[in-house]
Amino acid sequence: MAADQALGKRGARKAIRNYDFTFPNKFSKEHLRALQMIHENMARSMGFSFSAYLRASVQVRLTNLKQGPYDEFVQSLPTPTVLSIVRADPLPGHVLVELNVVTASGVIERLLGGPVRSEPLVREMMEIEYSLLRGFMTTLLSGLKEAWSSVAAIEPQVDEMVLRPQFVRSEVPGDAAVIAVFEVAGVGPPGELQICTPYIMLEPLLPQLNTQTWLGRNTPDGEDAGSTYLEGAVKQTRIELKAQLGQATLGLGELAQLSPGMVIVLDNAIDAPITLMIGGHPRYLGRPGLSGHKLAVQITHVLEETE
């Protein structure tokens, strides 16, 4: 009887789990932890790139990461939805990037300069709308490339963009895939973005998909993908630079009498350097001149904060 009680206690400790022999788990917990880190990094990169591209504050957050059959993911997608079939050379297979109509509509309205509607598009998209979304996808894929750069050098490109996912051909029927679900906020009502990566593409990278290797390549001595993209986006930001020839103070009576041909004397000598302003603040001194057939300024001095 004591033996039966001991056996019962041991049995109570072990929880029975269902196992689907038709779909074995191909990704270990270690693989999924590394993939979680990569996709969280991807969310940050996409948030930076979307904000710069749409000129709006866009937040992207990873809400779920799971493994499942590639076929079931395709069959679960609504119609219509914006589905991009992406290759990532030199890896085999294709990534599926699904942008639901709520997010796609917000992106299109934002790029066209109109108000973001609360209701998504329910009609067929026009060619100009496809072009806008292709440009947006290029921005999205830059974040994907940056996030995977710690594991593999890939060159993602859109092969095809469709609205009806039922016409998408499966890579390997019944094969596994990793599905990442992101929430996108800042372009109208919160929408979803899903990225489905098949096992056939990840299989060559599995030996490198462990947290120790991935974290080792993203130590403080290395460059974090999100920080790298943010630095690049800041460097590409265009800022207005104004060259100030000089200043003059006029009374209201003099301003009222101004007419073409009148000369206004400035406080700057003809051979003195002029001031270059950024955001209304003096930053450089320079000398005016010509570059080809255009006016130009040669910088002669960088002003310090105290100057």
Protein Blocks (a to p, Z undefined) as FASTA:
>chain_A
ZZmmmmmmmmmmpccddddfklccfbdfklmmmmmmmmmmmmmmmmmmmmmmnopacddd
dfbdcdddfklmmmmpccddddddddddfbecjddddddfklmmmmmmmmnopacdfbdc
fbdcdfklmmmmmmmmmmmmmmmmmmmmmmoccddddfbdcfblklpccfbghiacdddd
dddeheajaddddddddfklmmmmmmmmcfklmmmmmcfklccfklmmmmmmmmmpccdd
dddfbdcdddfklmmmgcehiacddfbdfkbccdddeehiafbdcddddehjaccdddfb
dcdfkZZ
